[in-house]
Amino acid sequence: MSEIKVKTGIYIAYPTTPELKSIYRPKSYKTMVNERHTKAGIAKESFGSREKGYVDNFDGEVVFRPIAVIAVENLKPAEDVVLSALKAEFKRVGRSREWFATSNHERVIDIITATLAGSSIRHDLII
């Protein structure tokens, strides 16, 4: 898995605690999430650096799962199609585009993988 940490792509993240926490504590965002929420996002620098941000923000009470390796130049189109597909099934949390009101992580992964498979975006699944 360590070779994956230097790659870029799409991931999911979700807190493991029932305590509501800000999605970005350094700026005290009003959108709060807990174990009933899931984020689908893109790692622009690397999965490793993105994971560190979540571990710090959620005091280690978070799961970070890379889903697909995608080249930097394809991240934005991948994010757009994936978020659109997720939004069609799940309600967003607060004003965030990427946090969804679901703890069904396997369904989120299924939507992401099916959406990428149906697109022309080059990707390599990790899962």
Secondary structure, DSSP 4 states (H G I P E B T S, - for coil): -TTGGGS-EEEEEEE-SSS-EETTGGGT-S-EE-TT-EEEEEESS-HHHHHHHHHHHTTT-EEEEEEEE--GGGHHHHHHHHHHHHHHHSPBPTT-SSEES---HHHHHHHHHHHHHTSS---EE--
